[in-house]
Amino acid sequence: VEVVVTDTGIGIAPETLPHIFEPFFTTKEEGRGTGLGLSICHRLTRSHGGELDVESDIGRGARFRLRLPVEQDDMGAASDHA
């Protein structure tokens, strides 16, 4: 399963991009935010066998892509668990 979220904001600076999934990393001013949101999302995604990545163009926005494997039963059919 793949979910893509895009925005049309200012984008993520190239020097910032490698750090966005690090715990406690933030570009917000002191006292605003903890820098944990993306690191938690990344860790949860990976713990479920998935991937979370980002692409960004300065002045054009960013695109986050979340991919999670589809659970299959013993016969190879997709599970209907919700």
DSSP file (Angstrom, degrees, kcal/mol; ACC not computed):
  #  RESIDUE AA STRUCTURE BP1 BP2  ACC     N-H-->O    O-->H-N    N-H-->O    O-->H-N    TCO  KAPPA ALPHA  PHI   PSI    X-CA   Y-CA   Z-CA
    1    1 A V              0   0    0      0, 0.0    67,-2.7     0, 0.0     2,-0.4   0.000 360.0 360.0 360.0 136.7    0.0    0.0    0.0
    2    2 A E  E     -A   67   0A   0     65,-0.2     2,-0.4     2,-0.0    65,-0.2  -0.985 360.0-174.6-127.9 134.8    1.4    3.4   -0.9
    3    3 A V  E     -A   66   0A   0     63,-2.7    63,-3.1    -2,-0.4     2,-0.5  -0.996   7.3-166.4-124.8 129.5    0.2    6.8    0.4
    4    4 A V  E     -A   65   0A   0     -2,-0.4     2,-0.5    61,-0.2    61,-0.2  -0.971   3.2-171.9-119.6 129.9    1.7   10.0   -1.0
    5    5 A V  E     -A   64   0A   0     59,-2.6    59,-2.9    -2,-0.5     2,-0.3  -0.983  10.8-179.8-120.8 126.2    1.3   13.4    0.6
    6    6 A T  E     -A   63   0A   0     -2,-0.5     2,-0.3    57,-0.2    57,-0.2  -0.864   8.7-170.2-123.0 158.4    2.5   16.5   -1.2
    7    7 A D        -     0   0    0     55,-2.0    55,-0.2    -2,-0.3    -2,-0.0  -0.912  25.6-137.2-137.2 169.4    2.5   20.2   -0.5
    8    8 A T        +     0   0    0     -2,-0.3    53,-0.2    53,-0.2    -2,-0.0  -0.098  62.9 123.2-116.8  32.9    3.3   23.3   -2.5
    9    9 A G  S    S-     0   0    0     53,-0.1     3,-0.1    51,-0.1    52,-0.1   0.251  83.1 -71.9 -77.8-156.0    5.3   25.0    0.3
   10   10 A I  S    S-     0   0    0      1,-0.2    49,-2.9    50,-0.2    50,-0.3   0.593  71.7-127.2 -81.0 -10.9    8.8   26.3    0.2
   11   11 A G        -     0   0    0     47,-0.3     2,-0.5    48,-0.2    -1,-0.2  -0.224  29.2 -68.4  87.9 176.2   10.4   22.9    0.2
   12   12 A I        -     0   0    0     49,-0.3    46,-0.1    -3,-0.1     5,-0.1  -0.928  50.8-112.2-111.5 127.5   13.1   21.4    2.5
   13   13 A A    >>  -     0   0    0     -2,-0.5     4,-2.1     1,-0.1     3,-1.4  -0.259  23.7-122.4 -58.3 139.9   16.6   22.8    2.2
   14   14 A P  T 34 S+     0   0    0      0, 0.0    -1,-0.1     0, 0.0    -2,-0.0   0.833 112.9  52.8 -54.8 -35.0   19.1   20.3    0.9
   15   15 A E  T 34 S+     0   0    0      1,-0.2     4,-0.1     2,-0.1    -2,-0.1   0.715 113.0  45.3 -75.0 -18.7   21.3   20.6    4.0
   16   16 A T  T X> S+     0   0    0     -3,-1.4     3,-2.3     1,-0.1     4,-0.6   0.801  93.9  78.5 -88.7 -34.7   18.2   19.8    6.2
   17   17 A L  G >< S+     0   0    0     -4,-2.1     3,-1.0     1,-0.3     4,-0.3   0.815  87.6  55.3 -49.9 -44.6   16.8   16.9    4.2
   18   18 A P  G 34 S+     0   0    0      0, 0.0    -1,-0.3     0, 0.0     3,-0.2   0.660 112.0  45.9 -65.9 -11.7   19.3   14.2    5.4
   19   19 A H  G X4 S+     0   0    0     -3,-2.3     3,-2.2     1,-0.1    -2,-0.2   0.504  77.7  99.1-108.4  -5.8   18.3   15.0    9.1
   20   20 A I  T << S+     0   0    0     -3,-1.0    18,-0.2    -4,-0.6    19,-0.2   0.720  85.8  48.5 -64.9 -21.6   14.5   15.2    9.0
   21   21 A F  T 3  S+     0   0    0     -4,-0.3    -1,-0.3    -3,-0.2    22,-0.1   0.381  86.8 110.1 -96.7   5.1   14.0   11.7   10.4
   22   22 A E  S X  S-     0   0    0     -3,-2.2     3,-1.7     1,-0.1    17,-0.3  -0.603  80.3-102.6 -78.8 136.8   16.5   12.1   13.2
   23   23 A P  T 3  S+     0   0    0      0, 0.0    13,-0.2     0, 0.0     3,-0.1  -0.337 102.7   8.8 -58.8 138.0   15.0   12.2   16.7
   24   24 A F  T 3  S+     0   0    0     11,-1.4     2,-0.5     1,-0.2    12,-0.2   0.485  90.5 137.6  70.6   7.0   14.8   15.7   18.2
   25   25 A F    <   +     0   0    0     -3,-1.7     2,-0.3    10,-0.9    -1,-0.2  -0.720  24.1 156.8 -82.6 128.9   15.8   17.4   14.9
   26   26 A T        -     0   0    0     -2,-0.5     7,-0.0    -3,-0.1    -6,-0.0  -0.992  43.1-156.7-148.2 152.9   13.7   20.5   14.2
   27   27 A T        +     0   0    0     -2,-0.3     2,-0.1     2,-0.1     3,-0.1   0.337  67.6 107.0-106.7   2.2   13.9   23.7   12.2
   28   28 A K  S    S-     0   0    0      4,-0.2     3,-0.1     1,-0.1    -2,-0.1  -0.398  81.3 -93.4 -78.5 158.0   11.4   25.4   14.5
   29   29 A E    >   -     0   0    0      1,-0.2     3,-1.8    -2,-0.1    -1,-0.1  -0.284  60.0 -73.0 -67.1 158.3   12.4   28.1   17.0
   30   30 A E  T 3  S+     0   0    0      1,-0.3    -1,-0.2    -3,-0.1     3,-0.1  -0.208 120.6  26.4 -54.8 136.9   13.1   27.0   20.5
   31   31 A G  T 3  S+     0   0    0      2,-0.3     2,-0.5     1,-0.1    -1,-0.3   0.363 100.0  97.7  90.8  -4.3   10.0   26.1   22.5
   32   32 A R  S <  S-     0   0    0     -3,-1.8    -4,-0.2     1,-0.1    -1,-0.1  -0.947  86.9 -15.7-121.0 112.3    8.0   25.1   19.5
   33   33 A G        -     0   0    0     -2,-0.5    -2,-0.3     1,-0.1    -1,-0.1   0.154  59.2-120.0  80.8 159.4    7.8   21.4   18.6
   34   34 A T        -     0   0    0     -9,-0.1    -1,-0.1    -3,-0.1    -8,-0.1   0.563  35.9-121.5-111.2 -14.6   10.0   18.5   19.8
   35   35 A G  S    S+     0   0    0    -11,-0.1   -11,-1.4   -12,-0.1   -10,-0.9   0.766  85.0 106.6  75.7  24.6   11.4   17.2   16.6
   36   36 A L     >  +     0   0    0    -13,-0.2     4,-2.6   -12,-0.2     5,-0.3   0.657  48.5  83.5-107.5 -20.3    9.9   13.8   17.2
   37   37 A G  H  > S+     0   0    0      1,-0.2     4,-2.2     2,-0.2     5,-0.2   0.919  97.8  36.0 -55.4 -55.5    7.0   13.6   14.8
   38   38 A L  H  > S+     0   0    0      1,-0.2     4,-2.5     2,-0.2    -1,-0.2   0.856 116.4  54.3 -70.3 -34.0    8.9   12.5   11.7
   39   39 A S  H  > S+     0   0    0    -17,-0.3     4,-2.3     2,-0.2    -1,-0.2   0.897 110.3  47.1 -67.2 -37.6   11.3   10.2   13.6
   40   40 A I  H  X S+     0   0    0     -4,-2.6     4,-2.7     2,-0.2     5,-0.3   0.931 112.7  49.1 -66.8 -45.4    8.4    8.4   15.2
   41   41 A C  H  X S+     0   0    0     -4,-2.2     4,-2.3    -5,-0.3    -2,-0.2   0.914 112.6  48.6 -58.8 -43.1    6.6    8.0   11.9
   42   42 A H  H  X S+     0   0    0     -4,-2.5     4,-2.4     2,-0.2    -2,-0.2   0.929 112.7  46.7 -63.8 -46.1    9.8    6.7   10.3
   43   43 A R  H  X S+     0   0    0     -4,-2.3     4,-2.2     2,-0.2    -2,-0.2   0.913 113.4  48.2 -65.1 -43.3   10.5    4.2   13.1
   44   44 A L  H  X S+     0   0    0     -4,-2.7     4,-0.9     2,-0.2    -1,-0.2   0.914 111.5  50.8 -62.8 -42.8    6.9    2.9   13.1
   45   45 A T  H ><>S+     0   0    0     -4,-2.3     5,-2.6    -5,-0.3     3,-0.8   0.939 112.2  45.8 -60.1 -48.1    6.9    2.5    9.4
   46   46 A R  H ><5S+     0   0    0     -4,-2.4     3,-1.8     1,-0.2    -1,-0.2   0.860 106.2  59.5 -65.5 -35.2   10.1    0.5    9.4
   47   47 A S  H 3<5S+     0   0    0     -4,-2.2    -1,-0.2     1,-0.3    -2,-0.2   0.728 105.9  50.0 -67.1 -18.9    9.0   -1.7   12.3
   48   48 A H  T <<5S-     0   0    0     -4,-0.9    -1,-0.3    -3,-0.8    -2,-0.2   0.195 126.5-100.7-100.6  13.9    6.0   -2.8   10.1
   49   49 A G  T < 5S+     0   0    0     -3,-1.8    -3,-0.2     1,-0.2    -2,-0.1   0.682  84.6 120.0  80.0  17.8    8.3   -3.6    7.2
   50   50 A G      < -     0   0    0     -5,-2.6     2,-0.3    -6,-0.2    18,-0.2  -0.341  54.9-124.6-106.8-172.7    7.6   -0.4    5.3
   51   51 A E  E     -B   67   0A   0     16,-2.4    16,-3.0    -2,-0.1     2,-0.4  -0.980  12.0-169.2-134.6 145.3    9.4    2.7    4.0
   52   52 A L  E     +B   66   0A   0     -2,-0.3     2,-0.3    14,-0.2    14,-0.2  -0.978  22.3 159.5-133.4 121.3    9.0    6.4    4.5
   53   53 A D  E     -B   65   0A   0     12,-2.2    12,-2.7    -2,-0.4     2,-0.4  -0.884  22.8-146.3-138.2 171.4   10.9    8.8    2.3
   54   54 A V  E     -B   64   0A   0     -2,-0.3     2,-0.4    10,-0.2    10,-0.2  -0.988   6.1-168.3-140.5 145.3   10.8   12.3    1.1
   55   55 A E  E     -B   63   0A   0      8,-2.1     8,-3.0    -2,-0.4     2,-0.4  -0.977  16.9-176.4-127.4 144.7   11.6   14.3   -2.0
   56   56 A S  E     -B   62   0A   0     -2,-0.4     2,-0.4     6,-0.2     6,-0.2  -1.000  18.9-164.0-147.1 143.2   11.7   18.1   -2.1
   57   57 A D  E >>  -B   61   0A   0      4,-2.4     3,-2.5    -2,-0.4     4,-1.4  -0.994  35.5-114.6-124.1 123.3   12.3   20.9   -4.5
   58   58 A I  T 34 S+     0   0    0     -2,-0.4   -47,-0.3     1,-0.3   -48,-0.1  -0.333 102.6  10.8 -57.4 130.0   13.1   24.3   -3.2
   59   59 A G  T 34 S+     0   0    0    -49,-2.9    -1,-0.3     1,-0.1   -48,-0.2   0.357 124.0  66.8  82.8  -5.6   10.3   26.7   -4.0
   60   60 A R  T <4 S-     0   0    0     -3,-2.5     2,-0.2     1,-0.3    -2,-0.2   0.512  98.1-117.7-123.9 -10.6    8.0   23.8   -5.2
   61   61 A G  E  <  - B   0  57A   0     -4,-1.4    -4,-2.4   -53,-0.2   -49,-0.3  -0.605  28.0 -74.1 109.4-168.9    7.2   21.8   -2.0
   62   62 A A  E     - B   0  56A   0    -55,-0.2   -55,-2.0    -6,-0.2     2,-0.4  -0.917  22.9-150.9-134.5 156.9    7.8   18.3   -0.7
   63   63 A R  E     -AB   6  55A   0     -8,-3.0    -8,-2.1    -2,-0.3     2,-0.4  -0.974   8.8-163.9-133.6 118.9    6.4   14.9   -1.3
   64   64 A F  E     -AB   5  54A   0    -59,-2.9   -59,-2.6    -2,-0.4     2,-0.5  -0.864   6.7-162.1-100.2 134.2    6.4   12.2    1.4
   65   65 A R  E     -AB   4  53A   0    -12,-2.7   -12,-2.2    -2,-0.4     2,-0.5  -0.975   4.3-169.1-122.6 122.1    5.8    8.6    0.4
   66   66 A L  E     -AB   3  52A   0    -63,-3.1   -63,-2.7    -2,-0.5     2,-0.4  -0.944   5.9-175.2-110.1 124.2    4.7    6.0    2.8
   67   67 A R  E     +AB   2  51A   0    -16,-3.0   -16,-2.4    -2,-0.5   -65,-0.2  -0.984   3.5 177.8-122.8 128.5    4.8    2.3    1.7
   68   68 A L        -     0   0    0    -67,-2.7   -18,-0.1    -2,-0.4   -19,-0.1  -0.981  30.8-113.6-127.4 140.8    3.5   -0.5    3.8
   69   69 A P        -     0   0    0      0, 0.0     2,-0.5     0, 0.0   -19,-0.1  -0.415  29.9-117.3 -71.1 148.2    3.4   -4.2    2.9
   70   70 A V        -     0   0    0     -2,-0.1     2,-0.2     1,-0.0     0, 0.0  -0.743  30.3-120.4 -84.4 128.2    0.0   -5.9    2.4
   71   71 A E        -     0   0    0     -2,-0.5     8,-2.8     8,-0.1     2,-0.4  -0.489  32.0-161.4 -68.8 135.5   -0.5   -8.6    5.0
   72   72 A Q  B     -C   78   0B   0      6,-0.2     6,-0.2    -2,-0.2     2,-0.0  -0.922  11.1-130.6-121.4 147.5   -1.1  -12.0    3.3
   73   73 A D    >   -     0   0    0      4,-2.8     3,-1.9    -2,-0.4     6,-0.0  -0.205  45.2 -84.5 -82.1-176.8   -2.6  -15.2    4.7
   74   74 A D  T 3  S+     0   0    0      1,-0.3    -1,-0.1     2,-0.1    -2,-0.0   0.704 129.7  54.9 -63.9 -20.1   -0.9  -18.6    4.3
   75   75 A M  T 3  S-     0   0    0      2,-0.1    -1,-0.3     3,-0.0     3,-0.1   0.432 119.7-107.5 -92.8  -0.6   -2.5  -19.0    0.8
   76   76 A G  S <  S+     0   0    0     -3,-1.9     2,-0.2     1,-0.3    -2,-0.1   0.496  75.2 135.2  89.6   3.9   -1.0  -15.8   -0.4
   77   77 A A        -     0   0    0      1,-0.1    -4,-2.8    -5,-0.0    -1,-0.3  -0.608  64.8-100.0 -86.1 147.0   -4.3  -13.8   -0.5
   78   78 A A  B     -C   72   0B   0     -2,-0.2    -6,-0.2    -6,-0.2     2,-0.1  -0.414  42.0-116.3 -63.7 138.0   -4.4  -10.3    0.9
   79   79 A S        -     0   0    0     -8,-2.8    -8,-0.1     1,-0.1    -1,-0.1  -0.443   9.0-144.9 -75.3 148.4   -5.8  -10.2    4.4
   80   80 A D        +     0   0    0     -2,-0.1     2,-0.2     2,-0.0    -1,-0.1   0.086  52.0 136.9-101.7  23.6   -9.1   -8.4    5.1
   81   81 A H              0   0    0      1,-0.1   -10,-0.1   -10,-0.1    -2,-0.0  -0.489 360.0 360.0 -68.0 137.2   -8.0   -7.2    8.5
   82   82 A A              0   0    0     -2,-0.2    -1,-0.1     0, 0.0    -2,-0.0   0.402 360.0 360.0-107.1 360.0   -9.0   -3.6    9.1
